[in-house]
């Protein structure tokens, strides 16, 4: 249970920046609190799953605007969306929610400890110099954001609509691979710029096909739990290294990582797991590419007319 749910809290560590120890403590804590809130919300939505498209669209708008107004660096709100989507896919009794939230908290504490340790290794100061923008009030930050990016609301609503459609498809396919459609859509959409999204959807599909082949070989081997953990460490390091450098190559390692984690935490048929993820990746990636292309064309046509 700790390996399955604690890792969701451990994503809080990804808020780490080479700024200061105090910044990393605060950023990791806030990211962790956002993750655990998204998890709790997802569990409640799982009890009325027809609400999934509406809630994930609203959650995306709030997350997108918050990251732009407060200038929160990548990964921004992506893991909040991912944890929410993961929670909606669980059949978790509400009386187990405090216990599972405790497991997630273990991951958050782990992320904070590692953020402090790495801050010391990097010899970061305890308190860095605060940027002038961060001294502004929320209202002033909002006006500056609108001035620098006038279409921030349009982008937020457009992207939220795409996730609404993905959420509806996930609802319809909830007995099969709907969860993977939603996760893949959110992952591709995190590129935010049209050119990046076009590159990401192709990279995710091609990288996932090869990565799933690698994962299929690994899960077919009689590996001990310790061996799986060592392989997971290597795969995670590879994902973190290649993600900002080559998105397609990073997916070579992401998919075996997901399959091996599933091997530790679920008894689901391996073939069904692989095919479900592959179908979800393809449908989710193509869906985002199609809808973002249509919206980009519509906005471009509108600009030309006026």
Secondary structure as UniProt FT lines:
FT   HELIX           2..10
FT   HELIX           11..15
FT   HELIX           21..46
FT   TURN            47..48
FT   HELIX           49..51
FT   HELIX           52..69
FT   TURN            70..71
FT   TURN            74..77
FT   HELIX           78..88
FT   HELIX           94..96
FT   HELIX           97..121
FT   TURN            122..123
FT   HELIX           132..135
FT   HELIX           138..148
FT   TURN            150..151
FT   HELIX           152..172
FT   TURN            173..177
FT   HELIX           178..189
FT   TURN            190..191
FT   HELIX           194..220
FT   HELIX           225..243
FT   TURN            244..245
FT   HELIX           247..265
FT   HELIX           270..305
//
